Amino acid sequence: MKSVRKLLEKHRELVRSEMKKIVSHVQRADGEWFINTLLIEGSDVPFRYKRRKKYQNLKGARVDMTYYAAVEQVSGIDMEVMNVVQIHRS
């Protein structure tokens, strides 16, 4: 927890959420990486992170996350996404 506080102090745009329930978890290959997309209960914005290996399915799990907001353009439309920096099962 000490490292999370230091990270939040150093980067003011980061947000910390705890005990969030995962409604949907999708993994897809993108070259050498796996792109993981999560949907959180009560939120319509996708949360994304990359890993080199497949990750366990988090559907139904509770997680603690550190993330920041970003805007991604899809077919000429701006979409808000959350880029996950850290994720841990609660």
PyRosetta script that sets phi, psi and omega in degrees:
from pyrosetta import init, pose_from_sequence

init()
pose = pose_from_sequence("MKSVRKLLEKHRELVRSEMKKIVSHVQRADGEWFINTLLIEGSDVPFRYKRRKKYQNLKGARVDMTYYAAVEQVSGIDMEVMNVVQIHRS")
pose.set_psi(1, -29.1)
pose.set_omega(1, 179.9)
pose.set_phi(2, -62.4)
pose.set_psi(2, -41.0)
pose.set_omega(2, -179.8)
pose.set_phi(3, -67.1)
pose.set_psi(3, -33.1)
pose.set_omega(3, 178.1)
pose.set_phi(4, -65.4)
pose.set_psi(4, -42.9)
pose.set_omega(4, 178.8)
pose.set_phi(5, -62.0)
pose.set_psi(5, -42.2)
pose.set_omega(5, 178.6)
pose.set_phi(6, -63.1)
pose.set_psi(6, -41.9)
pose.set_omega(6, 179.3)
pose.set_phi(7, -62.6)
pose.set_psi(7, -44.4)
pose.set_omega(7, -179.8)
pose.set_phi(8, -66.6)
pose.set_psi(8, -36.4)
pose.set_omega(8, 178.5)
pose.set_phi(9, -69.5)
pose.set_psi(9, -38.3)
pose.set_omega(9, -177.4)
pose.set_phi(10, -73.8)
pose.set_psi(10, -36.8)
pose.set_omega(10, -177.8)
pose.set_phi(11, -120.0)
pose.set_psi(11, 98.6)
pose.set_omega(11, -174.5)
pose.set_phi(12, -65.7)
pose.set_psi(12, -22.3)
pose.set_omega(12, -178.3)
pose.set_phi(13, -79.0)
pose.set_psi(13, -10.6)
pose.set_omega(13, 179.8)
pose.set_phi(14, -73.7)
pose.set_psi(14, 147.3)
pose.set_omega(14, 178.1)
pose.set_phi(15, -123.9)
pose.set_psi(15, 141.4)
pose.set_omega(15, 178.1)
pose.set_phi(16, -113.8)
pose.set_psi(16, 127.4)
pose.set_omega(16, 175.4)
pose.set_phi(17, -124.6)
pose.set_psi(17, 140.0)
pose.set_omega(17, -178.5)
pose.set_phi(18, -125.3)
pose.set_psi(18, 148.3)
pose.set_omega(18, 176.3)
pose.set_phi(19, 57.7)
pose.set_psi(19, 40.0)
pose.set_omega(19, 176.9)
pose.set_phi(20, -87.9)
pose.set_psi(20, 135.8)
pose.set_omega(20, -178.7)
pose.set_phi(21, -90.0)
pose.set_psi(21, 131.1)
pose.set_omega(21, 179.4)
pose.set_phi(22, -84.4)
pose.set_psi(22, 124.2)
pose.set_omega(22, 178.9)
pose.set_phi(23, -92.6)
pose.set_psi(23, -36.3)
pose.set_omega(23, -178.4)
pose.set_phi(24, -145.1)
pose.set_psi(24, 140.6)
pose.set_omega(24, 177.5)
pose.set_phi(25, -138.2)
pose.set_psi(25, 118.6)
pose.set_omega(25, -179.5)
pose.set_phi(26, -124.1)
pose.set_psi(26, 136.4)
pose.set_omega(26, 176.5)
pose.set_phi(27, -120.7)
pose.set_psi(27, 136.9)
pose.set_omega(27, 175.8)
pose.set_phi(28, -140.0)
pose.set_psi(28, 146.0)
pose.set_omega(28, -179.4)
pose.set_phi(29, -78.3)
pose.set_psi(29, 139.9)
pose.set_omega(29, 176.5)
pose.set_phi(30, -141.0)
pose.set_psi(30, 84.0)
pose.set_omega(30, -174.6)
pose.set_phi(31, 70.6)
pose.set_psi(31, -124.7)
pose.set_omega(31, 179.3)
pose.set_phi(32, -83.8)
pose.set_psi(32, -8.4)
pose.set_omega(32, -174.3)
pose.set_phi(33, -106.4)
pose.set_psi(33, 159.3)
pose.set_omega(33, 170.0)
pose.set_phi(34, -113.5)
pose.set_psi(34, 124.7)
pose.set_omega(34, 177.4)
pose.set_phi(35, -91.7)
pose.set_psi(35, 121.9)
pose.set_omega(35, 178.9)
pose.set_phi(36, -105.3)
pose.set_psi(36, 128.8)
pose.set_omega(36, 178.2)
pose.set_phi(37, -119.9)
pose.set_psi(37, 127.2)
pose.set_omega(37, -179.2)
pose.set_phi(38, -117.2)
pose.set_psi(38, 144.2)
pose.set_omega(38, 167.8)
pose.set_phi(39, -115.2)
pose.set_psi(39, 131.9)
pose.set_omega(39, -176.3)
pose.set_phi(40, -102.3)
pose.set_psi(40, 142.5)
pose.set_omega(40, 178.1)
pose.set_phi(41, -56.7)
pose.set_psi(41, 127.8)
pose.set_omega(41, 178.2)
pose.set_phi(42, 85.4)
pose.set_psi(42, 7.9)
pose.set_omega(42, -179.8)
pose.set_phi(43, -135.0)
pose.set_psi(43, 140.7)
pose.set_omega(43, 178.8)
pose.set_phi(44, -98.8)
pose.set_psi(44, -2.6)
pose.set_omega(44, -176.0)
pose.set_phi(45, -91.9)
pose.set_psi(45, 131.5)
pose.set_omega(45, 178.1)
pose.set_phi(46, -75.1)
pose.set_psi(46, 143.7)
pose.set_omega(46, 176.0)
pose.set_phi(47, -108.3)
pose.set_psi(47, 128.5)
pose.set_omega(47, -175.5)
pose.set_phi(48, -126.1)
pose.set_psi(48, 146.5)
pose.set_omega(48, 171.7)
pose.set_phi(49, -153.4)
pose.set_psi(49, 159.3)
pose.set_omega(49, -179.1)
pose.set_phi(50, -111.3)
pose.set_psi(50, 148.7)
pose.set_omega(50, 173.2)
pose.set_phi(51, -143.1)
pose.set_psi(51, 154.1)
pose.set_omega(51, 177.7)
pose.set_phi(52, -76.8)
pose.set_psi(52, -28.4)
pose.set_omega(52, -179.2)
pose.set_phi(53, -119.7)
pose.set_psi(53, 160.1)
pose.set_omega(53, 174.6)
pose.set_phi(54, -61.4)
pose.set_psi(54, 150.0)
pose.set_omega(54, -178.7)
pose.set_phi(55, -114.7)
pose.set_psi(55, 158.4)
pose.set_omega(55, 177.9)
pose.set_phi(56, -62.1)
pose.set_psi(56, 152.0)
pose.set_omega(56, 179.0)
pose.set_phi(57, -70.2)
pose.set_psi(57, 126.0)
pose.set_omega(57, -177.2)
pose.set_phi(58, -100.2)
pose.set_psi(58, 4.1)
pose.set_omega(58, -178.1)
pose.set_phi(59, -58.1)
pose.set_psi(59, 126.3)
pose.set_omega(59, -179.9)
pose.set_phi(60, 87.3)
pose.set_psi(60, -9.7)
pose.set_omega(60, -178.5)
pose.set_phi(61, -83.5)
pose.set_psi(61, 161.0)
pose.set_omega(61, 173.2)
pose.set_phi(62, -104.2)
pose.set_psi(62, 135.3)
pose.set_omega(62, -176.5)
pose.set_phi(63, -133.7)
pose.set_psi(63, 157.3)
pose.set_omega(63, 169.9)
pose.set_phi(64, -109.1)
pose.set_psi(64, 130.8)
pose.set_omega(64, -176.0)
pose.set_phi(65, -134.0)
pose.set_psi(65, 148.5)
pose.set_omega(65, 169.1)
pose.set_phi(66, -118.4)
pose.set_psi(66, 128.5)
pose.set_omega(66, -172.7)
pose.set_phi(67, -153.6)
pose.set_psi(67, 169.7)
pose.set_omega(67, 174.0)
pose.set_phi(68, -138.4)
pose.set_psi(68, 153.5)
pose.set_omega(68, -178.9)
pose.set_phi(69, -81.6)
pose.set_psi(69, 145.7)
pose.set_omega(69, 176.3)
pose.set_phi(70, -146.5)
pose.set_psi(70, 162.7)
pose.set_omega(70, 177.1)
pose.set_phi(71, -116.8)
pose.set_psi(71, 131.7)
pose.set_omega(71, -178.8)
pose.set_phi(72, -122.8)
pose.set_psi(72, 137.8)
pose.set_omega(72, -179.7)
pose.set_phi(73, -97.0)
pose.set_psi(73, 123.0)
pose.set_omega(73, 179.1)
pose.set_phi(74, -124.0)
pose.set_psi(74, 116.7)
pose.set_omega(74, -179.2)
pose.set_phi(75, 53.1)
pose.set_psi(75, 39.0)
pose.set_omega(75, 178.5)
pose.set_phi(76, 80.9)
pose.set_psi(76, 3.4)
pose.set_omega(76, 180.0)
pose.set_phi(77, -111.1)
pose.set_psi(77, 131.4)
pose.set_omega(77, 177.1)
pose.set_phi(78, -77.6)
pose.set_psi(78, 127.2)
pose.set_omega(78, 178.0)
pose.set_phi(79, -122.9)
pose.set_psi(79, 136.5)
pose.set_omega(79, 176.6)
pose.set_phi(80, -82.4)
pose.set_psi(80, 134.5)
pose.set_omega(80, 175.0)
pose.set_phi(81, -134.2)
pose.set_psi(81, 158.3)
pose.set_omega(81, 176.1)
pose.set_phi(82, -110.8)
pose.set_psi(82, 122.3)
pose.set_omega(82, 177.8)
pose.set_phi(83, -92.6)
pose.set_psi(83, 118.5)
pose.set_omega(83, -176.6)
pose.set_phi(84, -83.2)
pose.set_psi(84, 130.1)
pose.set_omega(84, 178.1)
pose.set_phi(85, -96.5)
pose.set_psi(85, -43.9)
pose.set_omega(85, 178.0)
pose.set_phi(86, -136.3)
pose.set_psi(86, 144.0)
pose.set_omega(86, 175.1)
pose.set_phi(87, -143.9)
pose.set_psi(87, 134.4)
pose.set_omega(87, 179.1)
pose.set_phi(88, -139.9)
pose.set_psi(88, 140.5)
pose.set_omega(88, 173.3)
pose.set_phi(89, -68.2)
pose.set_psi(89, 139.1)
pose.set_omega(89, 179.7)
pose.set_phi(90, -82.4)
pose.dump_pdb("model.pdb")
